[in-house]
Amino acid sequence: MDTNARMDSPALDRRTWFKKGGLFVAGLTAASGLALPARSFAASMSNEDDIKMLNVALGLEYQAIAAYQVGAESGLLQKPVLAVAVEFQGQHKAHAGVLESTINKLGGTPVMSMKPAAYNFPTDKLKNQADVLRFAAGLEKGAASAYLGTVPQFHNRDLAKAAASIMGDETMHWAILLNALGENPVPAAFIA
């Protein structure tokens, strides 16, 4: 698999992402007022807080991209499952691209991605396809929970909406992975 290939193309059912990505554009339009030199101290702090939260989200997306790379290269995934993993990785790349762009447009500096080995993933415990799926499901659940905790903290409500859109995608990934494991894809009425 080409690790440099962008997987955020419409060929992998990305059309819906670009529609949702418009929420970030709307957020950027609203946030651009915060970037004016005459902004108040409160607006400046709000902008800085939003950038910090976007960078945390970006770090999670980089982690997911790296995790799916590890899973894809493990040789443990059957072809149809590998295709879904690559698609999910592509969606995480799309999320990361929008987050990077948003951080830049808000005047921030995006965090840097790390190589998969830097995450210390439990690769020694990945012995079969179910192990890889369980590992990915845990990361997706964690990402959904992180977005859930972040959404109400955004000062810019359009950014909160966009983050909620990504949270929905993370939650769908988690449910699909649980289903592939033969587990209840919606184990509770709420995510935590």
N, C-alpha and C positions, 0 to 999 in steps of 0.2 A: 504494500500500500504506500502511495506517495504521501509522505507526511507534510509536504509543502502544498499539496493540492487543497484548494479552498472547497469546502463541502457545503457552502451556503448558497448554492445555485438553485433556481426554481426546479431543476430536474428532479430534485429529491423532495417534491411537494413543498417548496419554499414559498409559493405564492402567498399563502396565508401569513407567513412570517413577515413579509414585506408590508402587508396590510397592517399588521400589529405594530411593526416597526415605525409606522407613521405616528404612533403615540409618542415615541421618542422625539420625532421631529417636532411634534406639537409642544412637547416639553422643552425642547431646545429653543423654540420660538419664544415661549413664555420666559424661559430662563435667560434669554439674551438681554432682557431688561436688567437683570441682576448684574450683568457684566459691565455696565456703563461705569465710567470713572466716578460719576457723582453719586454712586450708590451709598446708602446708609451703612453704618457699622453692622446693624442687625441683618441687612440684606447680604452683606459680605460674609458674615458668620454662617448664614443660612446656605449660601452658595458653597462655602468651604465644607460644611457638614454634608451637603448633598454629594459633593465630589468624593469625600471620604467613603460614604456609603456606596457610591458607584464603583469605587476602586475595590472595596471588599467584594462586591458582586463580580467584578471583573476577575479578581483572584479566584473566586469559586468557578467561574467559567473556564479559566485556564486549567484549573485542577481537573475539571470534567473532561476537557479536551485531552489532557494527558492520560487520564484513566481509561478513556475509550481507546486511546492509542495502544496502551498496554494490553487491553482486552483483545483488540484486533490483531495484535502481533503475537498473542499467546499461542495461537494454533489450537486453542481449545473450543473455538466457536464454530458451529456448523454454518454452512453458507447462508441460509436464510436469517439466522440470528446475527451473523457477522454483518449482513446488509443493513439490518436495523441498527446495530451498534454504530456503524459508519454514518447512517442517517442522523442518529442522535448526536454524534460527534459534530456533524455538520451544523446542526441546530445550535449547539454550544458555540461553535465558531461564529455563527451569525450573531448570537447574543454578544459575544466578546467584541466583535467588530463594531456593533452599535454602541456598546458601552465605551469602548476606546474613543470613538468619534464624539460621543456626548461629553466625556471628560475633557477632551481637547477643546471642544467648543465652549465649555464652561470656564476655560482658562486653567484647568488642572493638568497634571501629569499622570498619565495612566501607569499603573504598576506594570512591571515586566513579567512576562511568562517565564516559567522555569522548565527545565527538562524533566521528563517523567521520573527519573531516578531521584530528583530532589524532593519529591513528595513522600518518599519512603512508603510507597504502596506495599501492601502485604503480598507481594507476588509469589512468595514461597508457599502461601496458603491457597493459591489458585491451581487446583489440580484437575478441574473439569469445567464444563460449560456452566453448570449450576453455581459453582464457586464464583465464576466471573460475573454471572447475572446477579447474584446476591451482593457482591462487592459493588457493582454499578447501582443496584437498587438502593443500597445504603447511602451512597453519595447523592443520588437524586433526591432521596427523602431529606437528607441534610440540607441540600440546596433549596428545596421547597420551603423548609422550615426557616432557613436564613432569610429568604426573600419575604416570607410572612412577617418575620420580626422587623424587617427593614421598611416595608411599605408604609406603615403609619408614621415613620420617623422622617420621611422626606418633607422638606419645607415646600418644595415645588410639587404641587399636586399632579401635574402632568407626568413628572418623573415617577411619582408613586404609581400612577396608572400603568405606565410602561413596565415598571418592575413587577406589578401584579400580573401583567400579561406573561412575562417570563416565568413567574412563579407557576402559572397555569401549565406552561409547557413542561417545567420540571416535574410537576405533579403527574402529568400524563405519562412522562417517561417512567416514573416510579411505578405507576399502576400497570403499565405494559410489561415492565420487568417482573413484577410480582406475578402477573398472569402467566408469563412464560415459565415461571418457576412452579406453576400449578398452585400458587397461593392466592388468597383472596386479594384481588386487585384494589379493593377499597376497604381496608381493614378497620376503618373508623369513620365516624361521621365528620370528624374534623382532623386537620393536620396540626401537629404541634412542633 
